[in-house]
Amino acid sequence: GYPVTGFDVVPAALEAARTKGVPVAASAAEAVAGADVVLTMFPGGQQVLDAYRGMESQQGLLAAARPGTMFLDCSTINVDEAREAAELAAGAGHRSVDAPVSGGVVGAEAGTLTFMVGGGAEDFEAVRPLLEVMGKRVVHCGGHGAGQAAKICNNLILGVSMIAVSEAFVLAEKLGLSHQALFDVASAASGPGWARTPNC
């Protein structure tokens, strides 16, 4: 229900967008011009900051957007980087929230992502309808950077859980228990979780 213009530095990603019917822009600056919301997702925080500011001869997203544009960054980055991005946006006359996601590619394709949102209450309410189209659960975690804080804490829980699952299966094997037997027991007892459940 939202008109979308896409851009990516990877040609294959642009072609994939085209095949799905997404109009693509010739540059990032062109993509954000006239947009009400600029949604970004980068591999790292420095890329977010570089895209906001601009690099060398490339115009930054903040300068290319019209005043008052909402910047919605769904990257998973450091809390300090998220706060710096928010300061840059505010300094350029824009609004912003950080909203990292959980759910992976499967969740994105199914529209069942969880969004952890950091930003002001008014800005959160402004982006909530858009996030609810893409996700199943949208949580306002607090001010700028709070979404990133929630994401890293969630990832910590997952990491610890994955270690425990791995160690349990190694121990079971050493004690002569089959993988299937432990899986069947853990699935019906107190041991289930995302790290052990297949195809999540």
Residue pairs with C-beta under 8 A, 6 or more apart in sequence:
1 133
2 130
2 133
4 22
4 23
5 22
5 23
5 24
5 25
5 31
5 35
6 14
6 17
6 22
6 23
6 24
6 25
6 31
7 14
7 24
7 25
7 27
7 28
7 30
7 31
8 14
8 17
14 24
17 24
18 24
24 31
25 31
27 58
28 51
28 58
28 61
28 64
29 58
29 59
29 60
29 61
29 63
29 64
30 64
32 38
32 61
32 64
32 65
32 69
33 64
33 65
33 66
34 66
35 65
35 69
36 69
36 70
37 69
37 70
37 71
37 72
37 127
37 130
38 61
38 65
38 69
38 70
38 71
38 72
39 72
39 73
39 74
39 130
40 48
40 51
40 61
40 71
40 72
40 73
40 74
40 75
41 73
41 74
41 75
42 48
42 51
42 73
42 75
42 77
43 75
44 75
44 77
45 75
45 77
45 78
45 81
45 82
45 85
46 81
47 75
48 73
48 75
48 77
48 81
48 85
49 81
49 84
49 85
49 88
51 60
51 61
52 60
52 61
52 62
52 71
52 85
52 88
52 89
53 60
53 62
53 88
54 60
54 61
54 62
54 63
61 71
62 71
62 88
62 89
62 92
62 94
63 92
65 71
65 92
65 94
67 93
67 94
68 93
68 94
68 95
69 94
69 95
70 94
70 95
70 96
70 97
70 123
70 126
70 127
71 85
71 89
71 94
71 95
71 96
71 97
72 96
72 97
72 99
72 127
72 130
73 82
73 85
73 96
73 97
73 98
73 99
74 99
74 100
74 101
74 115
75 98
75 100
76 100
76 101
76 148
76 151
76 152
76 155
77 85
77 98
77 100
77 148
78 148
79 145
79 148
79 149
79 152
80 145
81 148
82 98
82 118
82 144
82 145
82 147
82 148
83 144
83 145
85 96
85 98
86 96
86 97
86 98
86 119
86 144
86 145
89 95
89 96
90 96
95 123
95 126
96 119
96 123
96 144
97 117
97 118
97 119
97 120
97 123
97 124
97 127
97 144
97 147
98 117
98 118
98 119
98 144
98 145
98 146
98 147
98 148
99 115
99 116
99 117
99 118
99 127
99 131
99 147
100 115
100 116
100 147
100 148
100 150
100 151
101 107
101 108
101 113
101 114
101 115
101 116
101 135
102 113
102 114
102 116
102 151
102 154
103 112
103 113
103 114
103 135
103 136
104 200
106 199
106 200
107 113
107 114
107 135
107 136
108 134
111 133
111 134
111 135
111 136
112 135
112 136
113 134
113 135
113 136
113 137
114 135
114 136
114 137
114 138
114 139
115 131
115 134
115 135
115 137
115 138
115 139
115 147
116 139
116 141
116 146
116 147
116 148
116 150
116 151
116 154
117 124
117 127
117 131
117 138
117 139
117 140
117 141
117 146
117 147
118 141
118 142
118 143
118 144
118 145
118 146
118 147
118 148
118 149
118 150
119 127
119 140
119 143
119 144
119 146
119 147
120 143
120 144
121 140
124 140
128 138
131 138
132 138
139 150
141 147
141 149
141 150
142 149
158 194
158 195
161 193
161 194
161 195
161 196
162 195
164 195
165 193
165 195
165 196
168 182
168 186
168 191
169 179
169 182
172 178
172 179
172 181
172 182
173 179
183 196
185 191
186 192
186 196
187 196
187 197
194 200
